[in-house]
Amino acid sequence: MTHIVRGAVHRNSYRDSVELMGIAAQLEQLSGIQRAGLVMATPANLAVLAEAGMAEAAAGGAGPNDLVVAVAAIDDPAADHALTTAATLLAAGTGNPDGPQEVRTAQTLGEGLAELPDANLALVSTPGTYATAEALRALKRGLNVFLFSDNVPIEDEIHLKELAERKGILVMGPDCGTAIVGGVPLGFANAVRRGPIGLVGASGTGLQQVTSLIHRFGSGVSQAFGTGGRDLDERVGGITMLAATRRLLTDPETKVIVLISKPPSAIVAARILDAIRSSPKPIVVNFLGGDAAAVQAVGAHPAPTFESAARTAVALARGEPVVEPAPDLTAGLRDHEMDVVAEAAAGRLAPEQREIRGLYSGGSLAGEAKVVLRALLGSERHDGILDLGDDEYTVGRPHPMIDPRLRNEHIVATAGEPAVAVLLLDVVLGHGSHPDPAEALAPAIADAMAVAISAGRQLLVVASVCGTDLDPQGLERQERILAQTGVMLEPSNARAAMLAACIAAAAAGGAAGAPTPLVGAAD
């Protein structure tokens, strides 16, 4: 389909990237709009626009302090309406054109501190080109930093974290998407009750899954510190995870500590385990694909999945006996009832349907699904798990946790693949996420099921919802919408992946028998 590209440049108008993604998502809902993007006009962002075929939106010239609104539309009237709508939403400040006009006060860190002299944390969300300088200003004033910005060079990250370590404060990030500090959610975080469990996570949706499950299991969170995804890289050395763990060890409100990470550097993992050796507080370690024996050797509790991390932490906080999870991953996740459900579901499939397709909005949840599928089905059976929040899929488009349109397109397309038996999804609630993700996904799921039926097949959809009853979207309502659409729901991502694996195994004519021990790392 042909389209035109139009743009508007707002001079010297910086906005937070989450707000910009939210506005872009609203523009893409307008009639006649095919794509929309709002970015600060840094060289990196202009390159992203060019890659998305929208470079001419900034053709009039734009500098790093300018905001570019870019739309691809079917005609001029549609483009004009979108640009006018964007201007209205930007003027409202909240992304809601009917909401109150934003009252702008502090324009600098110094002015902010003058208004809030007791503040001890600064949230930095600027283009990566400027993020380091802003974070440095905050650190020099003795503030902890939540660094939401990405595209920060790793050399800058190391410098910032080393400075913070010398000052006895924290740098969470860069590219840190989730934290809960003093009960206040930062970035993409879920609404959970306060409680005795403190967490440190180099994994955004992993931290969301564990904190949400802790809440659902009846306990609560004292603090949840994010580190940024590169903290456990060998070059960074786990500086923030080590510093945040020390902070939790001295925090009187924290009785149990949980450490979470995507597969870390082996050297850094060993350093962290050595640091928690014989800890005075019980510590649960969930390093996806990690070595359970190494964790046990330092007196900590291994957790191969996010669910097992939450369950173990809650049991420890209550003083209940803890049964260490088996390395084959089935303990506590798979039971006879799941096998019965899987057998019945597999009986609805056509003979050629054997594959699992995972379409994820959360990278860490996608990583956990790969670990589960590898353990039960073998190393070749996780290739169909896609992280649609990865840069590969989001060039010029909002993140799927904010706008489900990208994932909806993939959902319907998957229904046309004759070999796909199970579609595996995550639905992430919380602050910053889409206000009603299940309602937005349901039509695409229904369309995909109808496409499969018209081809003489059934498409099974398995999902889990990461969230709580306190989240603005409402956990119960989101699960009800999905169930009414025909989705097979499980209470955690690990269980959803397990059910998908069991269905695939049953469809292939056997059980997901002799599980493969967890060795190595998820990729």
Residue pairs with C-beta under 8 A, 6 or more apart in sequence:
1 34
1 74
2 74
3 34
3 72
3 73
3 74
4 72
4 73
4 74
4 75
4 76
4 79
5 53
5 54
5 56
5 57
5 70
5 71
5 72
6 57
6 70
6 71
6 73
6 76
6 79
6 80
6 82
6 83
7 54
7 56
7 57
7 58
7 59
7 60
7 68
7 69
7 70
7 71
7 83
8 57
8 68
8 69
8 83
8 86
8 87
9 41
9 58
9 60
9 61
9 62
9 66
9 67
9 68
9 69
10 66
10 67
10 68
10 69
10 87
10 90
11 65
11 66
12 65
12 66
13 65
13 66
13 67
13 90
14 40
14 65
14 67
14 126
15 38
15 40
15 67
15 90
16 125
16 148
17 125
17 148
17 149
18 125
18 148
18 187
18 402
18 432
19 95
20 38
20 39
20 67
21 38
21 398
21 399
21 402
21 403
22 95
22 398
22 402
23 38
23 86
23 89
23 90
23 95
24 36
24 37
24 38
24 397
24 398
24 403
25 398
25 402
25 403
25 405
25 434
26 85
26 89
26 95
27 33
27 36
27 71
27 82
27 85
27 86
28 34
28 35
28 36
28 398
28 403
28 405
30 78
30 81
30 82
30 85
31 78
32 73
32 74
32 75
32 77
32 78
32 79
32 81
32 82
33 71
33 72
33 73
33 78
33 79
33 82
34 72
34 73
34 74
35 52
35 54
35 71
35 72
35 396
35 397
36 69
36 70
36 71
36 72
36 82
36 86
37 48
37 49
37 52
37 54
37 57
37 68
37 69
37 70
37 71
37 396
37 397
38 67
38 68
38 69
38 70
38 86
39 45
39 46
39 48
39 49
39 67
39 68
39 70
40 64
40 65
40 66
40 67
40 68
40 126
40 127
41 58
41 62
41 63
41 64
41 65
41 66
41 67
41 68
42 64
42 127
42 128
42 129
43 64
43 129
44 127
44 128
44 129
44 151
45 68
45 127
46 55
46 58
46 62
46 68
48 395
48 396
49 55
49 57
49 58
49 68
49 70
49 396
51 395
51 396
52 70
52 395
52 396
52 397
53 72
53 396
54 70
54 71
54 72
54 396
57 68
57 69
57 70
57 71
58 68
58 70
62 68
64 127
64 129
64 130
67 90
69 83
69 86
69 87
70 396
71 79
71 82
71 83
71 86
73 79
73 82
85 97
88 97
89 95
89 96
89 97
91 101
92 98
92 99
92 100
92 101
92 102
93 99
93 101
93 102
93 104
94 100
94 102
105 111
105 115
106 112
106 114
106 115
109 122
109 134
109 137
109 138
109 141
112 119
112 122
113 119
113 141
119 143
120 142
120 143
120 144
121 143
121 144
121 145
121 146
121 181
122 134
122 135
122 138
122 143
122 144
122 145
122 146
123 145
123 146
123 148
123 186
124 131
124 134
124 135
124 138
124 145
124 146
124 147
124 148
124 149
124 173
125 148
125 149
126 134
126 149
127 149
127 151
128 149
128 150
128 151
128 152
128 174
129 151
131 147
131 149
131 151
131 152
131 174
132 152
132 153
132 156
132 159
132 160
135 145
135 147
135 160
135 171
136 160
136 163
138 145
139 145
139 160
139 163
139 164
139 167
139 169
139 171
142 167
142 169
143 169
144 164
144 169
144 170
144 171
144 172
144 181
145 160
145 164
145 169
145 170
145 171
145 172
145 173
146 172
146 173
146 176
146 179
146 181
146 186
146 187
146 226
147 160
147 171
147 172
147 173
147 174
147 175
147 176
147 228
148 173
148 174
148 175
148 176
148 177
148 186
148 187
149 173
149 174
149 175
150 174
150 175
151 174
152 173
152 174
152 175
154 230
154 233
154 235
154 236
156 174
157 171
157 173
157 174
157 228
157 230
157 236
158 235
158 236
158 239
160 171
161 171
161 231
161 236
161 239
161 240
162 239
164 170
164 171
164 239
164 240
164 243
165 239
165 243
170 225
170 240
170 243
170 244
170 247
171 228
171 239
171 240
172 179
172 186
172 225
172 226
172 227
172 228
172 240
172 244
173 226
173 227
173 228
174 228
174 230
175 228
175 229
175 230
176 187
176 204
176 226
176 227
176 228
177 187
177 188
177 204
177 205
177 226
178 186
178 187
178 188
178 189
178 201
178 204
178 205
178 207
178 208
178 224
178 226
179 185
179 186
179 187
179 189
179 207
179 224
179 225
179 226
180 186
180 189
180 192
180 211
180 221
180 223
180 224
181 223
181 224
181 225
182 223
183 194
185 191
185 430
185 431
186 226
187 204
187 226
187 431
187 432
188 204
188 205
188 208
188 401
188 428
188 430
188 431
188 432
188 433
189 207
189 208
189 211
189 224
189 430
189 431
189 432
190 208
190 211
190 212
190 215
190 429
190 430
190 431
190 466
190 467
190 468
190 470
190 471
191 430
191 431
191 468
191 470
191 471
191 472
192 211
192 212
192 214
192 215
192 220
192 221
192 468
192 470
193 215
193 219
193 220
193 221
193 470
194 220
194 221
194 222
194 253
195 214
195 219
195 220
195 221
195 222
195 317
196 219
196 220
196 222
196 253
196 254
196 255
196 256
196 317
197 214
197 219
197 220
197 221
197 222
197 254
197 255
197 256
197 257
197 258
197 313
197 314
197 317
198 221
198 222
198 223
198 224
198 225
198 248
198 251
198 253
198 254
198 256
198 257
198 258
199 207
199 210
199 211
199 221
199 223
199 224
199 225
199 257
199 258
199 259
199 260
200 224
200 225
200 227
200 240
200 241
200 244
200 245
200 248
200 257
200 258
200 259
200 260
201 207
201 210
201 224
201 225
201 226
201 227
201 259
201 260
201 261
202 226
202 227
202 228
202 229
202 231
202 232
202 241
202 260
202 261
202 262
202 264
203 229
203 260
203 261
203 262
203 288
203 364
203 367
204 226
204 229
204 362
204 363
204 364
205 361
205 362
205 363
205 364
205 365
205 426
205 428
205 466
206 260
206 261
206 262
206 286
206 288
206 306
206 364
206 365
206 367
206 368
207 224
207 226
207 260
207 364
208 362
208 428
208 430
208 466
209 306
209 307
209 310
209 362
209 364
209 365
209 368
209 466
209 492
209 493
210 258
210 260
210 286
210 306
210 309
210 310
210 313
211 221
211 224
212 429
212 430
212 466
212 467
212 468
213 306
213 307
213 310
213 311
213 492
214 220
214 221
214 310
214 313
214 314
215 221
215 468
215 470
216 468
216 491
217 310
217 311
217 314
218 314
219 313
219 314
219 317
219 318
222 248
222 251
222 253
222 254
223 247
223 248
223 251
223 253
223 254
225 240
225 244
225 247
225 248
227 238
227 240
227 241
227 244
228 240
229 262
230 236
231 238
231 239
231 240
231 241
232 238
232 241
232 261
232 262
232 264
232 265
232 268
232 269
232 272
233 264
233 265
233 268
234 265
234 267
234 268
236 268
237 268
237 271
238 264
238 268
238 271
238 272
241 259
241 261
241 272
242 271
242 272
242 275
245 257
245 259
245 272
245 275
245 276
245 283
248 254
248 257
248 281
249 257
249 279
249 280
249 281
254 281
255 281
255 282
255 316
255 317
256 281
256 282
256 283
256 284
256 313
256 316
256 317
257 276
257 279
257 281
257 282
257 283
257 284
258 283
258 284
258 285
258 286
258 303
258 309
258 310
258 313
259 272
259 276
259 283
259 284
259 285
259 286
259 287
260 286
260 287
260 306
260 309
261 269
261 286
261 287
261 288
262 288
262 363
262 364
262 367
262 522
263 287
263 288
263 289
263 290
263 367
263 521
263 522
263 523
264 272
264 287
264 290
269 287
269 290
269 291
269 294
270 294
273 285
273 294
273 295
273 297
273 298
273 300
274 298
276 283
276 285
276 298
276 299
276 300
277 298
277 299
278 298
278 299
279 299
279 300
282 300
282 301
282 316
283 300
283 301
284 300
284 301
284 302
284 303
284 309
284 312
284 313
284 316
285 295
285 300
285 301
285 302
285 303
286 302
286 303
286 304
286 305
286 306
286 308
286 309
287 295
288 304
288 364
288 367
288 368
288 371
288 521
288 522
289 371
289 518
289 519
289 520
289 521
289 522
290 302
290 304
290 518
290 521
292 302
292 304
292 324
292 325
292 327
292 518
295 301
295 302
296 302
296 324
301 312
301 316
301 322
301 324
302 324
302 325
303 309
303 312
303 325
304 325
304 327
304 329
304 371
304 518
305 325
305 329
305 333
305 368
305 371
305 372
305 492
305 494
306 364
306 365
306 368
306 492
306 493
306 494
307 332
307 333
307 492
307 493
307 494
307 495
308 325
308 332
308 333
308 494
311 332
312 322
312 325
315 321
315 322
316 322
323 331
325 331
325 332
327 517
327 518
328 375
328 515
328 516
328 517
328 518
329 371
329 372
329 375
329 376
329 498
329 515
329 518
330 376
330 498
330 515
333 372
333 494
333 495
333 498
334 498
334 502
334 512
338 495
338 498
338 499
338 502
339 502
339 506
339 511
341 488
341 499
341 502
342 499
342 502
342 503
342 505
342 506
343 506
345 460
345 488
345 503
345 506
346 421
346 503
346 504
346 506
346 507
348 458
348 460
349 421
349 457
349 458
349 460
349 503
349 507
350 418
350 456
350 457
350 458
352 418
352 419
353 418
353 419
353 420
353 421
353 457
353 458
353 507
354 419
354 421
354 504
354 507
354 508
355 384
355 417
355 419
355 420
355 421
355 422
355 504
356 373
356 381
356 384
356 385
356 420
356 421
356 422
356 424
356 500
356 501
356 504
357 384
357 385
357 386
357 414
357 417
357 420
357 422
357 423
357 424
358 366
358 369
358 384
358 385
358 386
358 423
358 424
358 425
358 497
358 500
359 386
359 388
359 407
359 410
359 411
359 414
359 423
359 424
359 425
360 366
360 369
360 385
360 386
360 387
360 388
360 389
360 424
360 425
360 426
361 388
361 389
361 399
361 400
361 401
361 404
361 407
361 426
361 427
361 428
362 387
362 389
362 401
362 426
362 428
362 466
363 387
363 389
363 390
365 426
365 428
365 466
365 493
366 385
366 386
366 387
366 426
367 387
367 522
368 493
368 494
368 497
368 522
369 382
369 385
369 424
369 493
369 496
369 497
369 500
370 382
370 385
370 522
370 523
371 518
371 522
372 494
372 497
372 498
372 501
373 381
373 382
373 385
373 497
373 500
373 501
374 381
374 382
374 516
374 522
375 515
375 516
375 517
375 518
376 498
376 501
376 502
376 505
376 512
376 515
376 516
377 501
377 504
377 505
377 512
378 516
379 516
381 501
381 504
382 522
384 420
385 424
386 393
386 410
387 393
388 394
388 400
388 406
388 407
388 410
389 399
389 400
389 401
393 400
393 406
394 400
394 406
397 403
397 405
397 406
400 406
400 407
401 428
401 432
401 433
401 434
401 437
402 432
402 433
402 434
403 434
404 434
404 437
404 440
404 441
404 444
407 425
407 441
407 444
408 440
408 441
408 443
408 444
409 444
411 423
411 425
411 441
411 444
411 445
411 447
411 448
412 444
412 447
412 448
412 451
414 420
414 423
414 448
414 459
415 447
415 448
415 449
415 450
415 451
415 452
415 459
416 451
416 455
418 455
418 457
420 459
421 459
421 460
421 503
421 504
421 507
422 460
422 461
422 462
422 500
422 503
422 504
423 445
423 448
423 459
423 460
423 461
423 462
424 462
424 463
424 496
424 497
424 500
425 441
425 461
425 462
425 463
425 487
425 496
426 463
426 464
426 466
426 493
426 496
427 437
427 438
427 441
427 463
427 464
427 465
427 466
427 467
427 478
427 482
428 437
428 465
428 466
428 467
429 437
429 465
429 466
429 467
429 468
429 471
429 472
429 473
429 475
429 478
430 466
430 467
430 471
430 472
430 473
431 471
431 472
433 473
434 440
434 473
435 472
435 473
436 473
436 478
437 473
437 478
438 465
438 473
438 477
438 478
438 479
438 481
438 482
439 481
441 482
442 481
442 482
442 484
442 485
445 461
445 482
445 485
445 486
445 487
446 485
446 486
448 459
448 461
449 458
449 459
449 461
449 486
451 459
452 458
452 459
460 488
460 503
461 485
461 486
461 487
461 488
462 487
462 488
462 489
462 490
462 496
462 499
462 500
462 503
463 482
463 487
463 488
463 489
463 490
463 496
464 489
464 490
464 491
464 492
464 493
464 495
464 496
465 475
465 478
465 479
465 482
465 489
466 493
467 473
467 475
467 478
468 475
469 475
469 476
479 489
482 489
483 489
488 499
489 496
490 496
490 498
490 499
501 512
502 511
502 512
504 512
505 511
505 512
505 513
506 512
